[in-house]
Each structure stands twice: as structure tokens, then as C-alpha cells.
């Protein structure tokens, strides 16, 4: 393992290492010569434009996009004008003004507001947009004396303000929204000469400036200080100059590239020189510099402190000892114990484990990662309360990083970059590159809640899938169902809407079928004019309001016949619509029943309607319709009852006309009652017979009516007219209710034996009751009589008691 | 379940400044259960009106908020209100809050009426399940049964499913769902569908309920028809409990306040709130009425003994302790006085011959005596023109207990009713038939006795004082719905498969997957909790029976009850009646 430090180069106190990331998969005939190259940070893809300056107006250069490992992702001919600069942004257009004046130079930058673009126009004016997603062009003030383009310039971010720092050779200016100020670099030696190159660090915090005398000045980008000044002893301007730093850098540096030389210039004035054979491109990252050549790609970075501590030759750092201990342990050597003891004596074992884990994160080679993690795991065994969180997380993250670093994926992310970029963004990137299975694997492996993980991937996959023109609707729908299934948070209606947008209505409908939320299906279906389907989906949802909504929509869309037919196939919708009609459109209700030949409901409808009618004639005609319908419905009883009702109405009308009896609206019973009260016995009798009123009820009615009017003779006559169907106790009780004991007595003798005691008691004839009870030898009756006796009835009580005991 | 899961101010209440609320009158009752006027007042509600057509009453407020159910006829009234308003004022803001949820149909209506744009806010106040008591939730959705079984309108079931989803969001996914009946099946289907819709976003809450049991009212039509014989049941039967309040005749209460007796208007009825917050009421509400007298007198002794304690209080400390208990004791005493009065009022009725005769007939029907003949008592009641609903209740009961009435009997009853109470009731009779409460006997086989015997619906010598079976709530009849619940817990429905097939609609079991780690680890002896949801209403006696089961030592099951509406035979039949416009009574 000693060779780990083989590619380490000392720079001041620190070390720099240049390690190979990929052998490029691409096959570039002419290397990177005459190409405009732009690579996105965080291991992003590389854009390459051949021969940006056209040889002839008809030649169309090809814009090619490769992954960081050189796998071709896309390629298309560049149809617009000559290209001056290539940078990574999202799609946008800068508008007419820019088109008219020529663009001399352009730079893409990152501001707190988003990704921005700055350009120099043919009229030597700077135009800037700080956020291309919300494009607002700003013309910066004129630079005094500037002709053509400046010798070099950079975009700076200071205090949430975006400024341009430019050099016209001897002069240095800062341009902001309102002014153009001349500035000077603090501490730059007077013999420095004019500025030929400038570079701002990844974080926009530091600035490097190179003069024509080969002096490199570095300092913070606010230009208040100087960090260092180094004489590179090179008089030709470099091709590229890029900062190389990392978070908590010990020894930041600037990388300069000439045709055959790469020079790393540390702030400490130390330099490292690498010869290069091929044309290269430098890509600044937050923790290093990527060097892309036509054959391979390397990462140049300062070795992280923790790695230095562990791997530095003869290091005694706890991590280094632990790694050594583990190595000895694997060799079954007792030295392992010695090393461990040494760490433990300093109580540094926890620290050692942490160091190994952290260092593993920074290492690119899986074997190195493994040996570090194994050492950490080994060390952990000797600790009792070491939280496993860091270990587990790092293991997981390393597996993820190793898999995206694969050449086929080509995302050479460092752990530091990964942390900065976040997992969410990484998944998004994979999704945009359409590495769906990998993204899903990763979400599952890292146990990301479905909502933010798997579902998001599937959603993207699905909306991409529906656009694949070569697949049949059926195949896509099937694939969709198999993959997406019931994954939470994936909205089939969104996917369907996408399919519909792409003109695939049939597919959209198929997809909507998978949508769990019917409420979501309905609006799209209506939009696609699939109203019948919308209706059945609405019904399925159980949301009656939704059903109503579709029904109302259909009602306006369709002709009445079709509308009714549609409803007929949807009983739930039909009954809801009936409810609606009951409250709002009575006439429609009738039509609905008619269409369905629902005679019974139709009859009920007529009955209901008859009660709203004031005029008797119309009422009767409605009732007649009801009778007809009841007959059609074979509901004999209701038909007859309604006929009866009509007969009663006619009778009432006649009597009202003749006698002013005020009978209309009364029930049959109430009518008879009224007639009896009026003394119209014959008419009451007629109703009783005509309507086949049960004897019992009629007798009760007449009995009460006569008693109320105190027509006792008439009552007696009535009682003798035939054997009472309600017995005679009723007579006794009704008379007593009118407080007529005399009349009541008349009926006591006629009462059946079972009710005799009750009858006697009703008229408060205790003796009679006692006689009856004793005669019937009925204990409970005797008891009833006893309970009514008071102390004064001593003799009676004795008699009853005797009878009671005698029986026993 | 204690505590109110709904906050009146949650959502919706965005209006700023002074407000006047215009209430859909139907909502005031249910809202009274969750928010007092004083609370609203704290939130700048200055005035409250009832929604009426015509002009809005004047009020010096910035905002007018309509609190309404999503019904078209109400939209028309609102439109009228808004139109008449606009002419005089223009600075007022209108808001509309739909309870329990927004309706596109209603918004469409407002649009057609040309007032939709006048509303600053259109929102919903999601109020599906209203906490009615510690163990009782009600949707207070009166027309649910009618809508489901007469009109085939399942709106209430949709709200039920939504309400259960809300409940699960608050109290965790209920792992097991059982059900019986078509509506139950429909609700369960919607719940499972909604669960898929919400999948992934569900809360990680340890489930409070182990089981949900959904029961259609129509699998047990008999129980609500019978006269309830528990204390609370009788209060409801006789005086009617609405939204937790009962109005009682004032005479019995007037004399209690001796000093102010003369001032009291004897015509104004006494309004009492009834819930388990009142200790005594919680104790006696579910007892058979015949056991209430003893309980009250025992309580009276305890209270007077407690008051006697003051004579024993010698030291300052003892007196201080006595005084500190005084408010509680006085509350107990006034509660005792109230319930003694109510019990007296009820006793007057239960000891009457009419009540006794009615009960006798009911019990005859339930035990299957002469259910296939015209019943003389019903006949007599018609002849005496007793209230129609009473007749209908008995008739329905006979029909249910006989698996339908013979044609001759059926038509005889119907004719009697039409002739005596008026032909317009033909519609009501049709409705009852449609709801299967009345029906023509089609097969000669009567299922009811089989069901009664298998489920032991009739228990001879039910112990009213110290019950050992749920049958005490009807003095002999064990409510079928509760028996099903009881059997489900032990030994399980498999044992009564045959009987379940005799009842309408499917029975089913569904399981809802719980997120890993939320499976309850049950302690030894810890009770399981079942939420029993009655679709179409539940009676107080059934609730009492379920509470009895919860309290039984060996049941191991605790029941929480939810329903669309609390009902009794009278309110239930009433909700099924059709009253043509000409007949207002």
C-alpha cells in the first residue's frame, strides 16, 4: 500500500496529487485541437464544438455532448451563427438587442440568483443577465477608452452583487450596475507589467491575476489584500489558468496550462510542474481541477489533510497506526496489539476510527477505501460507545459514489462534491441522463422515502416513456403498470396529461385507468371529450359532487335522448340526477320515469303532483293518471286506493256544495267523524258501506261521536243494532269518560265474562266487581279488586280473602 | 378519544376584521357541539343570522360569512341575499364556507346565478365526524338512511369514508376492517381506494383502533323500532334528544328553585345538556329504567351523607377540606334533583296502561307471537287515531319479525291507515316498502325465528338491575346489531356464517397494511379497541349495549361508536315519510 503516496507532490507544507479518473471512451480524430470545450462542474458532462469559426458559411459544426468519461450522450449540428464561448446553462434566448450587435466574448457564471451570462458586444459594452431563468438584461456602464474587447475579464460576486473585473492591459476596472471604477491590486510589484490573464476561484472568493512579465498575483476577490505574488518565469500567456483549492485548504494553488506544461503555483511560492503531451482542458471543481485530454481525464487536487495524516510516510497519527494495526492483524501478527495499545494509551482510538472513515471517503480507489473501512471496523470493535452512524453512512455513500463513477455512467464525483451537491440533485442528474434503474436502486439502497425517491424517478421515467413514438400504446401502458404499479406519489393523471400533450389520447386514457384518484381522472377525461368514461370514473370515485359535475356537463353537451341513454347505463348517476330533478326540474323527472317505463314511480310522481294542485278537477285528473300508472305497474292495491281517494274527493265536494260541510282535505275517517258530528248519519253510513270500513273502527267512531254529543238514546239504539264488534266494555268506558255512570251501567251486563270485573271497576262498583271475580274464581282478578279496596271496605276485603283462600 | 380533534379555527377562517355569520339553520345544532358562541365572539364574530331568503339583516361588519351545507336550494337563497345586499353596500366582503366540503355543483349554481364573483373566499370546513361524547362520534347527517336506501344517493357514504380517512390520519391506520351490508361494502371500498390515493403521505401514528366494524342499518331494522328501555333511551323516546340537548316540561323543575319559583315562566321548557361530563348521568344513562330509581336513591343517600360530614368536621383543616368539596357536592345535588325529576316524568309514562300495552305487543312480535295475523292492538290504535308514527312503528316491527306481512294483513293495515290518516300517506307507505321496513311476505319461510334463536336475540328473565347480557337494554330483546358486534369479537363471524347469509348485503373482512414498526405490542390484559360505525343511524339503547360490552370484565374489548345520526324509531320513521306540500303538520 505504500505506493499510495507515489503520485503525491509536495507543495509547501501540503501535497498535491494527480490521479486518473477515466480513460476517455471517445474517439477524437483531431484531439481537442480547434475545439470549444465546456465541462459542467460536479463531474458534469462535456460539450464539444468542433471548428467554432466556420471555414465556409455552409459548413455546420457538430455540437457533441459527452459524459465525463467520454460516452456520447447527444450530438446535433449547430445551426446558429459562429460560437464565441461554450458554457453550461439551461435553454434560453437573450433577445434582439444582442443579436444586432456582435458578441465578442461571453462568460457563464454562477450568481446567488442562479446561472448568469455576461457578454462583451461589438460596441465594447458589457451586457449581463444574473439569472437566465428569469432573464433580465442589464447594460453595464461604458468603460472609458475601451476599444474592442478587453485584454481579460472575469465576473465577480460580491455582497450579493455581480460585477465585472476587466483589464484593458494597464488599467484595471470594476464594473457594476451603475459605475465603472478604476482599481489597483494591492501589493502588486510595479515591475509587474500589464495584466494578461485573470481567474476567479470556484467559490468566487479568490482572484488570480497574471501579468505579461509572468508574475502571478493572488488575493481575495474583494481586492483588499494580497495573498502572494509568484514569478512564474514564463513570458507567454498560458492557455488556461484555474484555481485549485479545496475546503479547508492548507495550500491553495493556481494551475496554469501552456501547450506542453502544467504548472501548479502554490500561494507559498512553491511550484509543481507537470509536462503534458496533449492538448488539455482544465475544469475547475470545488475541491480540485479536472484535466481533460483527448485520451484521459485526471483529477488534480490537494491531498486532504486526513489522508495526508494517514498515508504520509512515517506518520504517527492515530488513523495511520490503526491502519497499520489492522494490516498486522490480517497478517496474524502480534504487532497489531502493540499498535492498538499505542493508540489506546493516548485514548485516541475513537479519533483513529473517525480518521479512517473520513479518509476512505476521500479516496477514489475502491481497494484503498476498503482497507480504510476495514481498519475502521476493526478499531470499532475495541470501542464500547462508538456511534456507528458515520461508518454506516460513509459505507453507503461510497457504494453510491463508486457506482456513479463507473465509466458507463461517468460522474466522477468526489465525496466533498457529493455532499455539497446533495443526493437529491444526484438522483435528478441520473434521471436526466435516464439511468432509471440505477437511480431506483440507489433510492432503495439509501432508503429514501418513496415520495422523494423511487416515485420521483418513476414519474420522470414515465413521462419520458410516453414520448417514445416507436412503442405501441398497449406496450407502454403495460410497461407503465408493471413498473410504476401503485407507487405512492406517482400521478398517473399527470403522466396521462403528458401523453395527451404528445397527442396520444388513447394512451392517455389507458394510463388514466391506473389512476387511483378518480377525482384526478375526471377533468382530463372531460378535456379529452371522453365524457362517458368520465362519468363512470366519477361514479367509481363515490364522490357524488363529482358525479353531479359530470352529469351537468353532459347535460349541456349532449342532446336529451343521448343524455338519458347515458344515464340509463349509470344507475348511480341516474338516481343522483333524479334527486336533482326532484328538487329542481319536476318535468324532467317525469320524462326520466317515462323513458324507463317506471310506472310505479310515475304514479307516485302524479300523486305528489296532485297535492300541489289547488283545483279539484286538475287534482282528479292527476290522480286518474296515477291510477292508470299504478295499473300498468300491476299495483292493484295502490290503484284501488287512489280510486277510493278520488271517490272520496268527489263525495266531499258534493257535500261541501250541498251542505257547506267543509270536508275537503279531510281523511275518510275524519269525514265520517265530521258527518256524525253534523248529525248526517245517513251520509256517514253511506261512506261506511261504500268504503267497506271495518265494523270495529266504525263502531268506535260512532260510539265516541254519540257519547260526545251526549245522544244517549241514539247510542243505546246503536248498541242494539247488532252485536257489537268491539264488545261492550268500550261502551262502559266511553260513557264513563263523559261522566255518565247511569248510561254506563246499562252496558255492564252485556260485557263478556272476562271483562266483567273490569267493567264493574270502571263504574266503581266494587261489590259487583267482587261478585264477578269470586264467581270466576280468578286470583289475579280478586287481587285487582282488593287493590282498589280502601280500609272502609272491611267486609268486602274479608269476603275476597276468604274466596281466595277457599280456592286454595 | 377525549379531546376535540377539530378546531373551529382550523382552515377557512381567513377573513379579517369584524364578521357576521349567516348560518344554514341545520348546522347550528351540530356546531353547538364543538364551539360555543362565546368562542366565536372572541374571533370577532359580531352577529349571527339564520339563512333566510330576501335581504340580509343589517350589521356593521366588514365580512359576511355563509356557513352552509352544499345544497342547491341554499345557493339560491344566498344568491338572493347577495343581490339585495350589493345595492346598498359595496364594501362588504362575502365568504362562503361549505360544510362538510366544497361542491362544484353548488359553485356552478352560484355562477349561473351570477354571484360567484362576489365571493372573496370559497372554502370548505371539513366536519364529518363530530365528537358527541367521549366514546361517540356522529355525523349528524339526518337524511343518510333515506338517501341511501330510498334515493340511492350515496353522498353520505362518501362523507363517511372521508371522515374515516381523517380519523385515521389523526389516530392511525385501522388494521382490520369488518363489515356487513351493501353500504358498508361501499364505504370500505372507498376507504381502500382513498388509502391508495393518499399512499406514501400517511402519518406514522401508532393505531388507536384495532378494528373497524361497519354495519348497515338495514341489516338490523328491528332494533330502532322497539321502544328503548334504558334511561337515556327513554328520554330520547319521550322528549327527544337533539344534538345532546333535551327540552323537558318545566313543571317538575320550577318548584326546585323555591325563591324564584314565581318568576319562572312555566311555559318555557327546561333545556338540559346530557353527556358524560355529568357524573351522575354517566352512571345511570345506560341503565335499564327499572334500575334507575334504586341508583338515584343510593346516590341521594351518599350525597346527604356527604353533607352530614360537616357535623363531624371539627378541626379547621377538616372544615377547610369540607368546604373545598362543596362546589362539587352542590353540583352533584342539583344533578341529582334534575334526574330525579326526569325519572318521575318518565315513570308517569312507563307506568301508564298505554305504555304497557304497547310494550307487550312489541315483545309479542319480537318473540314471534301471532305475527302473521292482524293485530288487534294496532287495529284499536288506528281506531283511536293514535299518532301515525306509532302505528307505523308497530306495523314495521310486525313485518320485520314476520319476514313480511301476508297480503291480506298488509292490505288491511294499509287501507286502515289511508282511510284514517289520509290517502296522501300512500307515498310514505311506498317509501317504507322500498326500505324493506314493510314488505309483502313472498316466501312462506320466516327467517326471523332462526336469526332470533341463533343469535339469542330474546332472553327470558333479563336481569334489569344487574345485567349480565345486553338484552337488558330492551328488557329481554338483545339488539341484533350489537349481538353481531359481540359475536365478531368472540368467537368470530365464522360461527354464524348461516345467519349472516340471511341478513341483507355481503359481509367481508379487509386488512390494511400498517407501516413497519407500527404494529401494536399488546400488554397482557390490555383491551383491544373497536370502532363500530353504524351507517344509517344508531339508537341510544344500542350505544348502551355496546358500553355494557366495553365494561364487561372478560370482554377484553373496548368500543367506540360512530354513526351518521343518532335516532330512535320515531325520528327514523319520520325521516322516511313523504309529506306532500299541502300537508303541513
Interface residues (C-beta under 8 A of the other chain):
Chain A: X449 X450 X451 X455 X486 X487 X488 X489 X516 X517 X518 X541 X542 X543 X544 X545 X546 X548 X549 X552 X571 X572 X575 X576 X578 X579 X580 X583 X584 X600 X604 X607 X608 X611 X612 X637 X638 X641 X642 X644 X645 X648 X665 X666 X667 X668 X669 X691 X693 X694 X696 X697 X700 X701 X726
Chain B: X70 X72 X73 X101 X102 X103 X104 X105 X108 X151 X152 X153 X154 X155 X157 X158 X161 X186 X189 X190 X193 X196 X197 X199 X200 X201 X379 X380 X382 X383 X384 X385 X411 X412 X414 X415 X416 X418 X419 X420 X421 X422 X423 X424 X426 X427 X430 X578 X580 X581 X582 X583
